Amino acid sequence: MALAQGRAKAHDSRMGERLIDAQYQKSPIPVLRAARALRGLEVGEKLRILATDPAALADIREFCKAAGHALIATSESKGVFSFSIKCQRGEK
């Protein structure tokens, strides 16, 4: 249980982007966590999300399109999907 709680936290990375580790969380949890995190970011700040649920690919793309954020990078390595989103709208 402690491991799951540790994975549920968002972290600030050293590169100036916030990191959300949503590995092993089923859809729609990764996109909901991204939406919540983006509400706390300023325009131009970046968010990186790690997810293992393949449904996150479509969910994150559609969310960015609908919310007006820029999906600036996606990648996959060993079953872990990585998404970088640039906050384009102030949602505070």
N, C-alpha and C positions, 0 to 999 in steps of 0.2 A: 504494500500500500504506500509506503514511503516513496518508492520509486515513481509511482504514478503521480503522487503529489509533486515531486520534484520536476517531472516533465510538464506539469500543467502551468508552470510559471513562465513568464516572459522575461527575457534578459536583454540588457543593453550590451551590444557587442562593441569591440574596440574600434570598429570601422565606422562608427556613427550611425549604425542602423540597429533597430530593435529586432530581437530574435524571438520567435515563438516556436517552441518545439512541440508540435502537435502529432508526433509519431504515435502510431497505434491508436489514434482516436478516429472514430468513424465519422463519416459525413453526416451532418453538416457542421460538426464541432470545429474543424480547422477554419472554415470560412467565418463562423460566428466569432471565433477568437480574433481573427484578423480584423473583422469589422469593429470590434470593441477596441482593439489596440489602435487602429487608425483614427478613432475619435479623439484619442489623446495626443496625436502627432500634429505638428505644424505642417503647413504646405511645404513640400520639397523634402521632407524627412522620409526616410526609407524604413520599410518593414520587411523582414525575411521570415518566411514560414517554412518549416520542415514538416512533411506529412508522408504517411505511408499508404493511406487510402487512395486508390486510383481515382475515385470519384472527385477527389480534391482538384484534379486537373480542370475539369469542366466547371466545378463550383467556383474556384478562384477566378478563372477567366470571366465567367458571367458576372460575378460580384464586381470585379473591377470595371467592367463595361457599364454596368447599371449604376454604380456609385460614382463613376467619373475618376477613378484612380488609374494610374499607369502601371500595368504589369510590365516591368522592364526586363525581367529575366526568368526563365524556368529551366530546370535541369533535373535529371534523374540519375542516381548512382546507387546501385545495389538495393533497389527497391525503395529508396528514400527520394521523394520529390522535394525540390527546393524552389520557392517562389520569392522573387524580390518585387516589392510593390512600392511605388513612389506616391506619397500622399499628394493628391492634386486639389483637394477641396477641404477647407476648414469645416469640420463637423462638430465643433465644440458647442 
